[in-house]
Amino acid sequence: MAKRSITPHSLGANGQNGGARTLIERAYEQLRADIIEGRLAPGEKLRVEHLKDHYEVSAGTLREAITRLVSDALVVAEGQRGFRVAPIALEELEDITRLRVQIETEALRQSIQAGDSAWREAVQAAYAALSHAEPIVPARRREWELLNLRFHEALLSGHASPWTLRVLRLLSRHSERYRSVGMHLPGSQREVHAEHTEIYEYAMAGQDARAALALEAHIRATPDALIRALREGRITLPSADAHQVGEALLA
């Protein structure tokens, strides 16, 4: 795994580094991507003194980035013992899924009922942009994740609720690792674009109950597929014991 080079912004006139926050943001994004895509395995210990060289930032900058990942529930703080990548488990995915179904389907119904012409235009634009990125391919997964989030948030924007969006963003960020695993399921027959199209068409037709049912099926598709694959022995969930990604970084 090659080093992550982070180039600081130019120094200000007073000689101070004006890009400190940008360095933290970049380290955060790169760490987050490595966790979601499995290069840093669930349960892996994050040794700051070693990883700072890998990401080419200071220990302080890396700790700031890791602290943000704790807030995202992607990293677990272990008191004085440092940090580990949060574990991954089907029980957790099922819990996340239940919460998303409860919160997001009701928010969608309210949004459709209250949505105006500006809401319709926002949903149409988000759907069109997402459609250009589908079907999903692993190489463009990060782009798709962003467009997918924008589409789901546009659907809910007809009935503004900042706290609903905050909660759903947290759930979405934490479930990305499961979606990443799901994309590599052997023999997967899922048609994600067709699922999005069904939700979109019901929303545009004002059929809030049908749109909510389609959204629930869409949310449940990944955990259902993972559970089936695990039961059939086609996959195992990643873990630090299964592949020592972090140890390779220290070599």
N, C-alpha and C positions, 0 to 999 in steps of 0.2 A: 504494500500500500504506500503510494508516494506521499511525500510531505505535502501538507496543505499550505501553500504560500499565501500570506496575507500582506498586501502592500499598504503601508500607512499613507494617509493623505499628506500633502505637503505641510511643512511647519508654518505656523503663523509668523507675523512680523516680530512678535515678542519671543520667538524661539520655542514656544510651547507647541506640542503636538495637538493640532486642532482636530485630528481624526480619531481621538480615543474612543468616542462612542461608536464610531463606524467600525473600529477594530473589534469591539465587543459584539456588535451586531453581526459582523461577518463570521466571527468565531462561533457565535450562537447558531447561525444558519448552517454552518458546515458540520458542527457537532450534531445538530438536529437531523440533518440529512444522513449522517453516518449511523445514527441510532435507528432511524426509520427504515433505512435500506439494509440494516443488519451488519454493517461493517463493524459497529460496536454492538456486541451481543447483549441480549437481556441478561441482567445479573452481573455484567462485566464491571469490575472496579475501575473507576476513572482516576488514575494516578496523575495528579496535576503536574508534578515536577517532570514527568516523562512526556506527557501529552503536550505540554507547552512547546516543546521542541518540534513535535510532529506538526502542530498547527502554526508554529513560528510566531507565537505571541508570548507576552509575559504571563507569569503565574497569576498575577492579579486580574489581568484581562480574561484569562481562561476561567477563573473562579466566578467572575461576574457572569460570563456566558452560561456556565453550569448552573448558577443560581436561577437564571431565567428558565432553564430546562426543568428545574425542580418545580417551579410554578406551573409549568406545562404538564406536570406529572409524568415526564419522560425520564427523570432522574430522581433517585431517592437519596436524601441526606442521611448519613449514619452517625450523627453527632460528631464526636471527635475523630471518628474513623474515616471521614471523607465521604465520597459519593460513589454510587453504583448506578448503572443503567437500570431503569425500572424493569421488573420482571414482566413476562408476558404469559397470559393464561386465558383459557377459554372462559373461565368463570368471570374474569374481568370483562372480557368482550361481551358476554351476555348481559352483564350489568350495564355497561355503556350502551348497548343496544336497547335495553328496556327504557333507559332514560331518554335516549334520542327519540324513540317511538312516542313516548308519553308527551314530551315537550314539543317536538318538531311537528308532529301531525296536527296537534291542536293549534299551534301557531300558524300553520299553513291554512287551516280552515278560517281562522280569524282574518288572515291576510287577504284571502280570496274574497271574503265577504266585504272587507273594507277597501279593497284595492281600487285605485282610480286610474286614469289614463296614463299618468306618469309611472305608476307601478307596472302597468301592462307593457309599456315601452321598455322599462328596465329589465323585466323578465324576458321579453323577446330578444333584447340585445345580448343578455347573458346566455340564453339558450343557443343563439346563433354562434357566439364565440366558442361555446363548449362543443357544439356539433362539429366544428372544424378540427377539434382535437381528438375526436373519436372516430374509430375505435381506439382504445387505449393501447399504447405500446410501452414497454418498460423504459425505453430510452427517453420518453417524453412524459414520464409519470409525474414529475414535479410540476411541469406546466399544466398538466391535466388536473392535478390536485388544486391548484390555484383557481382555474376556471370552474372546476366543480364546486368549490366553496362559494365562488361568486354567484353561481346559478342558484344554489340552495339559499343563500342569503337574499338574493333578489326575490325569490319566491315568498319569503317571509317579510319583506319590506313594506307590504301594504298596511300592516298593523305594527307600527314601530314599538319595539320593546327592547331597549338596550340591554337589560339583564338577560333576556332570553338569548340574544345574540352572543353575549359573553359566555354563557354556559355552554351553548352549542359549539362555539369556537373551541373551547377547551376539550369537549368531547370529541370533536372532529380531529383536533391535533393528536389526541392520544390514540385514536383508532386508526390513524394512518399506517402504523406498523402492521396492523392486521390486514388492511387493504393491500399493503405491499406484499405480504405473504400470500394473500388470496390471488393476486395477479399471476403467481407462478404455479397455481394449482394445475396438476396434469389433467387433461381431458375436460377442462372447464368449458361449459357451453353457455355461459352467461352473456346476455346481450345488454350491456349497460346503456348504450345509446337508446335502445328501444324502451328501456325503463324510464329514462329521462324524458323521452318523447311522450310517453303515456302521461306522466305527471304534468308535463307542460301543457298538453292538449286539454286535459281536464281542468287545469287552472285557468287557461284562457277561455274555456267555455263556462266558467263560473260554477263548476260542479265540485264544490268543496269536499263533500263526503267521498266521492270517487277519487279525487286527487289525494286525499288523506290515506285511503286504502292503498293506492298505488305507491305512495311514498313509504308506507309501512313495509310493503313487500320489498321495496328497493333497499331500505335500511337493513332488513333482515337477511338479504341475499348473501352477503359475505359471511356472517357468522354461521348461517345454515350450511354453506358450502364447506367451510373449514371443519365444522363438526362432522359432516359426512366423510370428509377425506381422512380425518384422524381416526374415526371408527373403522374405516376400511383399510387403515394402515398405509395409505398412499403418501402421507407426509407426517413429519413431527414438527412441533413448534421449536423455533430456535432458542438456544440458551447458551450461557457462558460455558457450560460443561460440554455442549455439543460441538462448539467450534470456538477456539480461543482466539478471537479476532484481536482483542486488546493485547494479548501476550505477543502477537506478531508485531504490534506497533513498538513494543519495547525492545525488540531484538536488535 
